[in-house]
Amino acid sequence: MANTSSAKKMVRKIERRTARNRDQKTKMRTFIRRVDEAISGGDKAGAETALRAAQPMIARAGQKGLMHKKTASRKISRLSKRISAIV
């Protein structure tokens, strides 16, 4: 348990950061799920629209440290590749 006032403040800051990170990750996963659903449904136009909305969210997650930068880049690349494979 935190004893000093600075340690107590850090506990409060960590709780706020954790809540924000959790919300951002959930939001990002929702955007990715929308792209996946459009791809599995064979809707190329819908998938491209969903990817355009998801791409900044994924890139921002990489920049802010929610995920590694290269992981974010890889997710965007693989989603794009799957969309281009739709006939």
N, C-alpha and C positions, 0 to 999 in steps of 0.2 A: 504494500500500500504506500502511496506517495505521502511523504512526511513534510517536505519543504513546500513553500508556496510556489516556487518555480516548477517543481515536479507536478504539483496539482494543476498548474496552468498547462503544462505539456500534455497531461491526460485529457484535459478539455479540448486542446487543439487537435490531438490525435483523433478523438471521437468525431470532431467536425470533419476532418480530412477523410476519415474512413467512410463516413456517411456520404460525402460528396463523391469519393472514388466509386463507392458501391452504386450510386445512382448513375454515374457516367458509364460504368461498365454495363449496367443493365440496359441503358439507352442504346449503347453501341451494339449490344447483342440483339436487341429488337430490330435495329436497322439491318443487321446482317441476316436475321431470320426472314425479314421481308424479301430480301434479295433471293435467298435460298428457296422460298416458297414460289416466287415468280419463275425461277429457273426450273424447279421441279414441275411446275404447271405448264412449262413450255411457252410462256409469255415473254418473248424477247424484248418487246418494247417496255413492258412493265418492269422487267428485270433491269433494263438499262436505266430507267427512271429511278428505280429503287437504289441502284448502285450510285447514281449521281448524288443522291441524298445521303447514302451511307459513307461514301468515300471521305468527305471532310471529317466525319465523326471518327472514323478509324484512324485517319492521319493525325488528328488532334490527340487521340488516345496514345499514339506513339510518341508524340512530342511532349505530352505531359507526364509520361512515365507510367501510364496505366498498363501499357504493354511495351515490349521492346520495339524500337523503331523498325527494325528489319522484320519483325513479326507482323506489324501493321502493314508494311509494304507487301509482304508475302500474301497476306489475306486479300488485299486489294487486287493484286496480280492474279491470284487464283480465281477470284470471283469474276474478274474480267475475262479470263480464259474460258471459264464455264459458260459465260454469256455468249461469247463469240462462237462457241461450239453448237449453240442452239440453231436448228435449221428453220 
